[in-house]
């Protein structure tokens, strides 16, 4: 087990936090952002992972520098990579869940012993050790349960709306008049056939550990976005603490003289407000060539301004495995020049743009001093410092 970097606490603090993320970009980034927020309150945060995924989290973060953040310490745990066989993503898979990353996720169990060692060491010099773990890293909650002055809280990386649907399906999908969770006006979706058997087993196992050893949950959302769903989830878990303290990502960028800006931002500055469509399927989804071609046709014919992030899914190790480079039809970029960017406004969509603008304002208010997320954050910090 490596020693934490940037360790600068002069006297033993009363409370420390240990972050245990799932090694996928959308999960790594969210817990790293939460680590920054907590560390700025004077609470030391220990962020664990493989050297590869800790590096990935730090390299891809925007708006701040983890290497110069006081009270934030990274622990590079060793993975036996020769035991991990990660296939490339399959753009033709029937489901888009990143099953190719499952071996990497499962390998996280190798962290159990070094995590246990870290928790034991921290427990001897701190009044309380708080473990915040991704829901798919449930073994961390189990390890925390063996430490008398440690407690574990799950971090939910997906939306509260999705979690509520999971709970609803586990209840047998009851209708609203039969004790169901959803009002009639809300859409009913199903996660049936979304996951392979291996992924389902992995989720089930970690959920069992989390259910037995978890003291509460943290959601990267706020009341302005999902207040109704967060409250419904709380009703199904009366014995658990629950906090909605997001969204975490900073919205400020370096605008100092001499700082470089991405061409995407330069292009955005020249467009009318609320006029650009953002198209992205994240870091874990691969589209087939046919799907890319159909999407390109739709964007071109829409005559709307757009930014399209076209990429293949991440591999288990983004530094050693070169990904597939999706291709567009000849002449596409020339035809959309001045209208869209690969990385289009008519008067249509005014209502959508208005709603998005209002939501942006509400989110900023939630994150500002006295906002709902700020209040929830203070409640969480007060609870773990009690």
Helices and strands as residue ranges (DSSP letters): E 15-20, H 25-39, E 44-50, H 51-60, G 66-68, E 72-77, G 81-83, G 99-101, H 102-107, G 108-110, H 111-123, E 128-134, H 139-144, E 150-156, H 160-170, G 176-178, H 197-213, E 216-219, H 223-236, E 241-244, H 263-269, E 276-279, H 289-302, E 305-308, H 332-335, E 340-342, H 350-367, H 372-384
